[in-house]
Amino acid sequence: MGIPSADWLVRPIGPVDEAEVSAVLAERFGVTGTVHDLGSQQDRNYRVRTETGDYVLKIANPASDPAALRAQCAAVERLADAVSGLRLPRAHAGVDGEVVQRLSAGGVDLVCRLLDYVPGEPIMDSRYLAPPVVARLGELAGRVVAGLADFAGVEQERPQLWDLRNALTVVETLAPHLPDQERAARVLSASRAAHTLLEPFVDRLPVQVIHGDVTDNNVVCEPAVDGRRMPVGVIDFGDLGLGWTVAELAVTCASVLHHHGAGPASVLPAVHAFHAVRPLANEELDALWPLVVLRASVMVVSGQYDTLLDPGNSYASVALNREWAMFEAAVSVPAEVMTAQLRHALGRPSAQLLPVAEHTLLPGLPDDVASLDLSVSSEELHTGRWLAPDAETVLARATLTAGRTAVRTRHGEFRLTRTTVDDSVPAATCALGVELHLTGPTEIRAPWAGTVTRHGDTGVTLHTGGLDLLLDGVDAEVQPGPVVSGRRLGTVAAREGVRVLGIQLFRPCVTGGRPPRFAPPELAAGWLEVCPDPIRLFLAPDAPDAPSSAPDDAPVSARDTQQAVMETELLERREHSFATVQEHYFETPPQIERGWRHHLVDTRGRGYLDMLNNVTILGHGHPGLGEAVHRQWQRLNTNSRFHYASVVELSERLTGLLPAELDTVFLVNSGSEAVDLALRLAWAATGRQDVVAVEEAYHGWTYASDAVSTSIADNPNALASRPPWVHTVAAPNSYRGRHRGPQSRRYAPEAAARIRELADQGRPLAAFVCEPYYGNAGGMALPDGYLRQVYEATRDVGGLCVADEVQVGYGRLGSHFWGFEQQGVVPDIVTVAKAMGNGHPLGAVITRRDIADAYRTQGYFFSSAGGSPVSSVVGLTVLDALRDEDLQTNAREIGAHLKDRLLELAERHALIGAVHGSGLYLGVEFVRDRESLEPATEETAAICDRLRELGVIVQPTSDRQCVLKIKPPLCLTRRSADVFADALDDVLTHGW
């Protein structure tokens, strides 16, 4: 691999006078136009604007071979024929018919070409790249190598700088010249380690002509409807040459790593997409990550060297930080781990078997070792116990106190006890070893022969060929050096009355170092393969608590594989058995199995801030509510036709929270049932059926509640399919409706006029139904006085006024307990649900006694579970907690702080058109233009996806689906509100 440095240590050419460029264009190509220097690392590129189109004049470095430039043009033509729809820089022949033309500039003989200017924008910055964008990069790389698979137009006689077959030599040659020798040493070390891993495959990797630089800088993009820049073309074929096919993908993957929020796992969409176009062989998968490290290393040393040669080259100097970030990300995980992760991602995990232990690690250990369940579904970690720093120790001690002599943790388990909340980065939750908690001294023996080293005061490592056994918590009795199988190593150490032995197996990586104790979920499969389960060293296969889920000859990452399979199968089972019209959030939803207060946790221990869940107003896992339900369920649960206290107490509590005339309660199962019943009450009381509803509203899914639901987001045919007895008035949207700002006062008289007009037409109302705070639009206040005028008109024609408080009531507004209070009115009927049961199916209709009695004309009313003892206790406990925990005040104070934060974001981010709402009933509306108010619908969905990656759950609302629906549990803290605002700022700043 030796390379004479003169062949590739290329000094960049200086700028060429624009007058000379214009002369060359006219003389050599017959083209006239304006020119603009585009910059380059070693060549000179000029954009040429003419009346007939745009071009790029590429003036090649003197070191460039004209034959190689012709080959680049031929390769572009090959791709133009082979790859449909790909934008490419096709060459234009000069006046003499040659695509390569000669010129002289500054006394130097140069060559140039005139290429099509490829429309679109490169990804020149380090903004976030979404998985679909990364996948498109990988797909383009795959399509390029597939299109060039049989291209033979390159005669590569001398080694090339960017050919990764020469990477180590390039790094070793340039690193000594770098001004920062500490960084140079790191790059050298990483390159040599990567080369060591690569060497077994170099003679087996396919070689072909490759582009060599299908990267973020060398693709052109068009904005998709969601605002993401999607690659549509490939430019700059200056690195075209022979190389390993898989190197094309490695180069692409490396370019992803400097982007905001990127880590090694960020490249997986590119690998999948490349593999779908051009399948990767096993040896190519094994070579891929070492090549990524080598590419990043070459980028660092070459970039630094270019700035030494040409200090004024801003193109090269600006890239230095990006190149270092790329390198840091590439080496942040051992290459062996990433290789295992890549194999797992493509369904090819390695089947590496463990050596058979010749002696038991802990010969005095009993067979009945209990295992701690520290998973997300653990029954021992309710009520937030998992957040305590000593949660694992407390559970282990409780088990030992109950009579066990030993208790262990589980390898490969995603531990809830390691979950963090309000964190944009997923916590390392996957256990790569186990801990044994013991009551008494226990001897430790070497399970096989090897060499002992010591780490720390109580650490012992047994090195055996390609496997290390790491033990922590040992009173060691052995000196460093060789030991035979069965040699006593020491006993489990006692520290503050606790004996805990940490056990971890590890296949050493070429970069050295100890493995972490836990891995983040996105890299769990890779780490589990290099850190296999040590349980067979101390627990017999037939022991009572021994795991039996994976066969002994399964790959060591089997547990993580099974976890992924189970998650995929569960979603498939849902689609098969659960009607798909009952949609789920997100295209690939996390499996949420735990909630606590205003946080959710998925099965891999990823914590999420729940900014969406207005159903659980108290928060998830409320201990008082759980205990109350448990007690009542043990005592009695039946239906409200029986006589018991709780149904009376709940009814009295509800009427006590409302104006005196609203004195009668119906208890139901849901908001839909509540609205349905409210309309039936109005029909019975008035003897009429016509109802006026507000446009863009949602009230439920039963026949009557669906009929008055006018939101086309929930039902695209809502306006066309409503029955003739439903009439609508304009949505009183003061931001984007018919009347805006101060003119929104016109909505109320227009609605009142419509109600009177219907009466004049012989269709007087039975009811007017409306949310007293405009929820479906994103938490928007009604114009001042709106309900007062509309209620007056409704009552003038003999109708009843229904306030749908299902979403907005129960203190969520902060300033008022009920939404109608903000309008200074008293409705005839109030409906409530959602928050009323904190997730339990419970709702209510509260009205006047005369209206309730009128229902007798329709028969009797009964709701099986609505007023059951359990449901009634739930309702009472929720009201108690709202009062005792002062959650309405919290909604007012934290909501005001959060709204201020969001308004500040609106000053800096043009996408935010408005911030609506009050308390913890807020909406952030996204628009593409603040004048036209064009909804940013697709952007909103993409922003929600990115926020989920940052650990925040939120979803769109409104008929245009361009408003972030912000309705968290009322226990939201100031810190969590800031976490949400910071995450949204991150997304709007760095992209989605």
N, C-alpha and C positions, 0 to 999 in steps of 0.2 A: 504493500500500500504506500510505499514511499513516493512522495510528490516533490519535485523540484519547486521550491517556493516561488521562483520567478514565474511559473506557469499560472499561478492563481492569486498571488498577492497583487491584486490589480489596483493601481492608483486611479481614483476617479478623475474623469476629465473635467476641465473647467467649463464655465458657461460659454456658450457660443453667442456672438452678437446677433441680436434679432434681425438686423439688416442682412447679415450673412444667411440666416435661416430663410428669410423671405426670398433672397436671391436663389438659393438652392431649390426652393419650392417651385419657383417660376421656371428656372432653367432646366432642372432635371425632371420635374413632374408636370409642368404646365399648369400649376395651381397658384392662385393668388388669394391672399386672405390675411387676417390678423393672426398673430401668434402669441402664445402665452406659455411660459416655462412651467412645467408640471412638477419638476424635481425628480430625482432618482438617486439611487445609492451609488451607482457607478457609471450609468449612461446619462444621456440628456434627452428628455422627452418634452415635446412642445405640442400643445393643442393648437390646431389650425382651424379657424372659422372662415368658411367661404359662403358664397351665396347659394351654392348647390348642396352644401353639407359640411360636416365637421370631420376632421382627420386628426391623427397623431403622427407627427414626424419624430421617429426614433433615431437619434444619432448614437451609434454604437461606440463603446469604449474601444480604443485602438487594439486592445488585446483580443477583441472579438474576431472570430474567423468568418469571413463572408460566406463560406460554405455552410457554416452552422446557422447563419441568419436565413439562408435560403431554405434550410431544413425546417426552421421554425415556420416559415410561410407555408411550406408543403404540409406540415403537421396541422396547421390551422385549416387548410383546405380539406384534409382528410377528416377532421372532426366535423367540419361543416357538412360533409356528405354523410357521416356516420351517426351524428347525434342531432336529432331534430330539435328545433326550438332553442338551441343554445346560442347566445349572442357571442360573437367572436371577432377579433381584430384582423379581418382579412386584408391582405396586402394589395396595393395598387402598383402596377408596373409603371416605370418611368417612360419618358418619351421614346427611349430606345428599346422598350420591351422588357427591361430587366427590373426585377423587384428590388435589388440591392444596387444603390447608387453611391458613387464616390464623391467626396468633397474635401476641401482643405480649409482648416480653420486654425488661425493662430500658428500657422506653420506646421500643423500636424495633419497628416493624411487620415481621413476618417471615412466611414461608410454610413449610409442611412437608408431607412425605408419609410414609406408613407402607408399608414394603416388606417382602416376605418376607425373612427372614434366610436367606441361602444357605449351607447347611452346607458345611464344608470350611475349609481354612486357606490364607490367602494366602502367597506367598513373600516375606515381609517382610524377611528377612535377606539377606546376600550370600553364602550358601553356594554351593558348586559346583552348576551345572545341567548334568546329563548331556544328551548329544545327543537322546535320546528326549523329554526334558522340553522342550528348546528347540524341537524339532519340533512338539510338541503346542501350544506357544504360537503358533507360526506357523500351525498348522492352525486354531486357534480364531480368530485374526485373519482368516484367509481365509474361514472360515465366517460370521463376523459381517458382513464386507463383502458377501459373496454374499447373505446373508439380507436385507441392507438395500439391495440394489442399486437397487430401484425404490421405495424408501420416500420419500415426498414430504411428510412431516409436519413438516418444519422450515422455518421462515421466518427466516432469519438476516439480520437487517437491519444489524447492527453487527459489526465485526470482533471475533474472539475471540482471547484470549491464546494458546490452545493450537493454533490453526489454523496449520499450518506455512507456509501462504501468507503469513503475517505475521511469520515467525520473525525475519528480519533486523531489522525495525523494532522488535520487542520487545527484541532484544539491544542494539541501538543506543540504545534509550531507557533500559534498566535498567542497562547496564554502567557508566555514569558514577557510579552510586550505590553500587557495590560497595566494601567497605572495602579489599579487596586489588586494587589497580589493576594490578599485574603480571598477575594472573590475568585481570582484566577485559580487558586488552589482548590476551592470547592468545585469549580467547573471541571478541572482536570480529574479530580477524584471521581466525580459522578460519571464522567465520560469513560474512564477506564473500567469502572464497575459495569456500566451498560455494555461496553464492548465485550467484557468477559461473558456476559449473558448471551450476547449475540453470536459469539464465535461458533458455537455448535451448529448454527443454521446457515452460515454465510454461503456455503456451497449448495444449499438446497432451496434457497429463495429464488423464485422466478425473476428474471431480468427482462426488461423491455424498455422501449422509449416511453418516458414519462414527462409530464409537464414540469414537475419538480417544485411547483410553488402555487398549488391551488389553495390559497390562504385567504383570510379576511381581506387583505390588501389587494389581492389580485382577482377578486370577483367583483362584478358589478351587480347592483341590487335595484329592485323596484319596491316601493312600499306596498305591502299587502293592505287589505281593507282594515286590518287591525293596527296599522301603523308600523308593523315590524318590517324591517328591510330584508326582503327575501332574495337570495342570489339567483340571478337569471343568466349570467354570462361569465366568461373567463377571459382574462387579458394577460399580457406580459408573459410571453413564452421564452423569455431570456434564459431560463434555467433548463430548457428542454434538453434532454440527453438520455443516455442509457442509465438505468438504475433499477434497484429492486422495485417491483410493482408495489409492494406493501409500503415502501417509502413514501409514495404519493399520499397514502392515508396518514402516515405518521406526520408528515409535514402539515397536513390539514389539521390534525388533532392538536399539534403543538400551537398552532395559531389561535386556537380557541382559548388557551389557558391564561392569556393575559387579560381577558375580559372581566368586567366587574362581576364579582360573585362566583367566578368559575373555579372549579377544582378538578382533580383528575376524573371524577365520575361525570363531569359535564360533557366529556367527549363521547359518551356511550351512544347518543343518538346518531352521531356521525359514523361510528363503527357499524351500527345496525344498518344504516342506509347504504353505506359502501358495500357491505356484505350482501345486501339484497341485489345489488347490481353486478358485483364481481365477487363471488364467494371467496372467503379467505381460507386457506389451508391451515392446518394445525401449526405448522412451523412458522407461518406468517403471523398467526396470533401470538405465538411465543416471542416473536421478534419485534412486535409492534411497539410495546412500551419502551424497551431499550432504545429503539430508533427515535421515539419521541424525545427521550432524554438527550440523545445525541444531537438531534435537530435543535433543541433549545440551547444546548451548549455551543453549537456552531454559531447560532444567531448571536449569542452574547459576545463571543470572542471576535467574530467578524465585525459586528457593529462597533465594538470598542476600537478595533484596529482601524476601521474606516474613518472614525473621528480623529484618530491620531494622524492619519495621512492627509485628511482634509477637514481641519477644524471648523471651517465655515460651512460645511455641508449640513444644513439644518435638517434635511430629510433623514440623515443617519443619526444625528444627535437626538432628535425628538423621539426616536424609536428605542433609545437605550433603556428607559424605564420599563417599557412594554416587554422588551426582550428579557430583562432580568425577572420580571414577574412571571413570564412564561417558564423560565428555568426553575424558579422557586416552586411553582405549582407542579412541574414535572417530577421533581425530586422529593416532594412532600410525602410521598408514599413509596415504599420500596417497589422496585420494578417487578419483583416476584409477586407481590400482592396485586398489583394492577394487572399482571398477566393472568393471574387466577380469576380476577374480577371480570376481565374480558372474556375468558373462556366460559365463565358462568353465564354471562350476558348472552352469549351465542349458543348456550345449551351444550357446552362441551367441558364440563368440569373434569379436572384430573382425578383419577382414581388412585390416590397415593395411600398405600397401606402402612399402618404403624408396625414397628417391630414388636414381636411378642415379648412381654415382660417375663424375665426368668425368675424374678422374685417379686413378692408383693411389696409395694412401696411402704405400706403401713400394716405390718403383720398383726398388730394387736387391735386393729379396727374391727368393731362388730359388724355383722352382716346387715343389721337393721338401721342403717344410716338414713335418717330422715332428710328429705330435700325441701328447701325453702322455695315457695312459689313467689318470685319477685316480679312476675310478668304483669302486664297491663290488666289482666283479668283476675289478679290475685284477690282472694277474699279477705286477706289480712291487711290490705292497704287502703281501706276506705277512709273517707273524711280527711283526705289530704295527708295521711300518715306518711305517704311515700315521699313527701317533700322534706321530711326531717333528715338532717345529715346522718343521724345514727339509726335510721330505720332498719337497715339490714342487721345491725348488731342487736337491736332491741328484739326483733323477731327471732333471731337465732337463740338469744338467751332465754326467751320465753319457751321455745321448744325444748331446750336443755333443761330448764326448770321443771317442765312437765314430765321429766323422767327419761328422756333420751340421753345417750352418752355422746352422740355425735350427730351433727347436722351439716349438710353441704348445700352449696349453691349449684346452679346448673349452667353448664357450658353452652354457649350459643344462644342463651336466653336474652331477649331484649328486655332489660330490666326497667320497670317503672321507677325504681328507686334511683335510677341514673338520669331520668328525664328532667329537663330544665324547662321552665316556662318563661315567656317574654324574651325569647332568644331567637334571633334571625337565623342562627346556624343550628342544624340538628345536633343534639347531644350525642356523644359516644355512648350508646346504650347496650351494645351487643357484647356479652361477656366472652372473652377469649381464654378464660381459664376458670377455675373453681376455687372456692374457699371452703375449708373444713373448719368448723367450730367444734371444739372438744372440751370435755369436762376434766380430763386428767392427762397426765404426761403420756405421750405416745411416741414410740420409737419410729425412726425413719430409716429405711434401708434402700440401697441402690437397686433399682429394678433391673439394671443391666450394667455391664462394665463400661467405663468411660473415664473422663478426666474431670476432676472437680475444680471449680473456681469459686471464689467468694465475692459477694457484692453486698455492701452495707454491713450493718451489725448482725443481721439475722438472715442474710440471703445466701443461698447455695445454688450453683448451677452445675448440672451434670451434662457434660458434652459427650455425645455418642454419635460419631459419624455425622450424618446429616440431620440430627435431631438433638435439640437441647431440652433438658428438663429444668425449669426454673422453679425454685422453692423459696418462699418468703415466710419468715416466722419460724426459723430453725435455731435451736441451741446446738450449734455445730460441734461435732466431736472429731471431725476429719480435717486433715490439712489439705491445702490445694495440691493437686497432682492426680496420678492415675489411681483408680479404685477398681476392685473386682465386683462382679455381680453379687448382690446380697450384703455388701459391706454396710455396716451401720454408719449412717451419716450424722446422726444426732437425734434429738427429740423435739417435739413441737414446743416452741417457746411460750412461756406465760408472760403476758404483759398486762399489768393492772387487773389481774384476776381472770383474764381471758386468754384462751389458747386458740389461735387462729393460724391455719396453715394455708398459704396461697400456693396453688399448683397450676403450672402452665407449661404446655409443650410448645415448641417453636422450631420451625425449620429455618436455620440461620440464612439471612440474606447477604448478598455480596457486599452491601453497604455497611454491614455490621450493625451493632446497636441492639438494644432490647426491644421487644414488641410492647405496644401499649396493653393495658389490661382490658380496655374496652375499645370497640370500633364503632364509628358512625354507621347508621343503617345502610347508607349508599355504598359502603365499601365492606360490608360485613362478610359477603361471600368470599372475597379475596383474602381477608384476614383469617377467616375460619379455616381456609385451606392451608395456610402456613402455621396456624395455631390449632392443631387438632385437639379433640376431646381427650383429656387425660384420665377419664373415669375408670378405664380398665386397669389402670395401674394400682388402684386401691379398692375397687369394688368388683366382686365376681359377677359374671353375666347373669347368674341365677339368683343373685341377691334380691330380697324383696322389693327394694326401691330402685333397682337398676333400670336404666332406660332401655326400651326395646323398640323404639320407633324406627330406627335405621339399622340395617344389617351391618355386620362387622366389616364387610368388604365394600361398603358404600363409600363414595367420596367424602372426605372429611368436612366438606361444606354442605353435607346433606341436610342438616337442620335448617340452614338458611334457605336452601332450595325448597324444602318442604314448606317453609313459611310462605315463600313467594307463590308456590303452587296453590296452597290453601287460599291465599288472598285472591288469586285469579279465579280459582274454582268457585269461591263464594260469590264473586260478581257474576259469574256465568250462571250459578244456581239462582241468584236473584232474578236475572233476566228470564230464566226459564220458568220460575214458579210465581214470581211477583209481577203483577201487570205492569208493563213497561210505561204505561201512561203515568204511573207513579214514579216520576223521574228522580234521579239522584243528582246532587251537586257534583260538578267537575266530571270531565270525560273519563279520567282514571282516578276515581275517588279513593282517598285513604280510608282504611277500615278503622273507624272510630269505635273504641270499646271502653273508654273511660272519660269521665268528666269531673271536674272539681272547680267550683265557683265559676269563673269566667274563662276557664281553660278546658280544652279537649286533648285527648291523647290517643294516638293510633296504635296499632298492634306492634309497631316497631319502636315504640317509646318516643315518637316525635310529639312534642308539645305544641299546641296551637292556641293562639288567642282567639276566643270566640266573640267576634263583633257582630254576629248575625242573629243569635238565638233569642228572639224576643219571647219565645214560649217559656223558657226557664228564667223567669224574672228574678228569682232569688239566687240563681246560679245552679250549677250542676252538683249533684251529690249532697244536697243540703242535709246535714245530720239530723236536725230537728224534725224535718219532714219525713225522713226515712224512719226515724224511731216512732213517730206518731202513727204512720201507716202500719208499721209492724205491730204496734200494740193493738190498734183497732182491728186489724185483720185477724189477729188471734182471738179477739173478743167477739166480733160480729161483723158480718157484711151481708146485707140483704137489699131490699128496695124500699122506696119511700112510702109505699102504702102501709108499711108497718110504722108504728109510733116509737120514736126514739129521740133523744135530746139533740144530737149534733145537727140534724137537718133544721131544727128550729133555731138553734144558736147561729148557724151560718146565715139563715135568712134574715135574722135580726141584725146581724153584723153588717150585711150588705145594705139593708134599708137605712141603717144608721149612718152610712157613708154618703147618702144621697139626700136630695131635698125631700121634705116631709111628705109631699104628695105621692112620691114614688115609694109606695109602702107594701108592695106585694111582689113575691119572688117566685119564678119558675126556675128549677134547676135542670140542666140538660147536659149533654155529653160534649158539645163542641160549639165553636163559633158559627159554623154552618147551620147547625140545628137551632141555635139561638136566633139568628136572623130569620130563618124560616118560620119559627114560632112567632116572632115579632110581627111578621107580615100577616100571618094567620090571625093574630089577635086584632090587628088593624082591620082586616076584612070582616071579622066577626063583629067588632065594635061599631063599624060604620055602615055595614051592609053593602060595601062597595069593593072593587078589586083594583082599580087603577092606582099605580104607584109611580112616583117620579124618583129617579135615581140620578146621581151625578156621573158623568162620563169618566172613563179611565179608573173606575173603582172596582174593587173586588170584595165580595161579601160572603162567598161560600160556594159549595158544590151541590147542595140539595136542589130540588126543582125550583122552589121559590127564591132561595138565596142566589142561585146561579142565574136566574132570570133577571135579577137586578144587578148582576155583576157585569160591568160594561168594559172591563179591561181587555184589550185585544192581546195583551201579553199572556194572560191566563187562558184566553179563548179567542183565537184569531177571528172567529165568526160571531163574537159576542154581540156586536151591533146589528148584524143582519139576522141573527137567529132568535132574538128575544121575542117573547110573545106580545100580542097587541096591547095587553094591559100595562106594559112597562113603557114609560116615557122618560126621556133624558133631558138634562140641562147641561150646558157647557161646563167642563171641568174648570173650577175657579183657580186656574194656575196663573199666579201673578208673575211668574218668570218667563214662561214661553207660550202662554195661552193667547186667546183672542185679545184679551185686555191685559196689559202689563204695567207693572209699577203702580203709580197712583191711579191709573185707569182701571185697575182691577176692582175698584169700588162698583163698577158697572155690572159685574156678574150677578150681584144680589137682586137688583131691580129687574134684570132680564129674567132670572129664574122665577121671581115672584110673578112677573107678567105671564110667563109660560104656564104657571100653575093656574092662574085666573083664567087664562085663555082656554085651558082644558075644561074648566068648569063651565065656561060659557058655551063650549061645544057639547055639553051634556055628559062630560066625563070627569066629574069632580073626584078629587083624590080620596083614596083610603089612607095613603101614607106618603110621606117624603122620607127617604132613607139616605143617610149620608154619614161618613166618618167625620167627626167634629174637628179632626186634624187630618189633613189630606195625605193619608198614609201611602197609598199605592204609587203616588208621584214621587215619593222619597222623603216623607216627613215634612210636608209644607203646610205652614199655617194658612187657614182660610182668611180671606180679606176681612178686615175688621167690620163687624156688624153683619156679616153674611148670613149667619144662621138666624139672627134676630129678624131680619126682613123676610127670609124664606119661611121660617116657622110661622110668622104672622100671616103670610099669604096662605099657607097650608091650613091653618086653623080657621081662617076666614071662609074657606070653602068646605069646612067640616072634616078635614083630614087630621091625621095624627102624625106626630114628628118622632122619628126613630133615630136615635144616636147609636151608631155602631162603634162601640168602644173596645172591640175585640183586640185590636192591635195597640191602640193609643192609651187606653185607660190604665188604672192601677198605679199612678204615680210616675209613669215613664216620662212625662213631659217635664218633671221636676217642679215647675211652677204651679201645677194643678194636679190633683189626683185624677180628675176626669177631664177629658178633652173638651166637653161642652162648657165647662166652667170658664175656659179661656175666651169663649164667645159670649159669656154673660146670659145664657139662656137655660131653660129647663125643658128637656124633652118629655114626651109622653111615655116613651118606651126606651129603655137602655138595654143594649146587648153587651155581654162581656164573656170572654173565654180566655184561651191561651194562658196569659199570666195568672189567671185565677187558680189554675191547678199546677203551675210550675212544671208543666209537661204531662201531668195527669189529665185524662179526658174529662174536663169539667167546664161547664159554662152556665150562664144565667141570663134570664130575661127579667128585668125589674120594671114594674109599671104601676099604674093606679089600680085600686081595687075594682072600680067600675069597668075598666077595660079588661081586667083579668076575668071578672065574672061573666062578661059577654061571651067568653069562649065556650060557656055552657051550651050555647046554641049549636056548637060544632061537635058536641059530645064531651068526652072527658079527655084529659091529657095525662100522659104517663111517660117517663123516661127511665129505663131500667136502671141505669147506673148514675144518672145525673145527680140524684139526691141520696145516693146510698150512704150508709154510715162511713165507709172509707172515703168516698168522694167528699162528704161533708167535712170530715176531719182534715182532709187535704186542704179544702178551702179555708177552714179556720186557721190552720197552721201557717198558711201563706200570709194571711192577713196579720197574724201575730208577728211573723218575721219581718214583714214590711214595716210594721210599727216599731218593733224592738230594735231592729238593726238600722232604723232611720234611712231606709233605702230611697225614699223620695228626695230627701235632702241630698243624698249622695248623687242621685241622678241630676239634680239641679246644679250642684257644685262641679262635679266631674264633667258633666255635659257642657257646662259653660266653658270650662278650661279646654275641653276637646274642640269645641266649636271655634274658640279663639285660635287654636293651633291650625285648624283646617282653613280658617279665613286667611291666616298668614301664608299658608301654602298657596292659596289662590292668588296672592299677590305676586308669587314667583313662578307659577306654572299656568301657562295660558290655557291648558286643557281643562282646568277647573272653571266652569262657567258660573257656578253658584254653590253656596253651602246653605242647605235648608235645615229647618227643624229647631227643636228645643229639648233641653234635658238630654236624655239618651235615646232620643228618637230623631236621628239626623240623617241627612242625605247629601252626598257630594255629587253634583251633576257635572258630567264631562261633555264638552262640546268641542267640535273641530274649529269653530269660528265663533267668537263672542258676539259678532254682529248678526250673522244668520242663525246662530244657535243650532247649527247642524249637529245632530246627536252623534256622539262618539261611541256608538253601540259596540262595535267590534273591539275597539280599544278597551272599553270597560270590561268586557269578558276576559281579555288578555291580561289586564291589570289584576283582576281577581286571581287568575292563575299564578301570576308572579307573586302576589301577596301570600298565596298559600305556600309557595316555596320558601318565603321568608317567615312562615309560621303564623300567618294571620288568615282566619276564615272570614270571608265577606263575599257577598253576591250582588248582582245587579237587580234593580227594580225599575218600575215605570213602564208605560207602554212602549217606550223607546229603548228600554233596557240600557240606559246610559247613566243611571244613578246608583252610586254605592249605597246599599241598604245598611245603615249603621244602627242596629238595635240590640246591643249586648245585654247580658244580665245586668241588673242594676247594682250589683256589687263591684262593678268595674272600678279599679283603682286609678289614681292619677298616673302612677308609673306605667300601667298597662295602656292607658289612653295615650301617653307619650310614645310608647312602643309602636302603637298603631300609626300615629301621625308620622313618626320617624320612618316606618316602613313604607308608608305611602309616599313620603318625600323621596326616599331611595328609589322607588319605582319610577316616579315621575322625572327624577333627575337622570338616572342611569338607564332607563328603558325597561321594556317589558317584552 
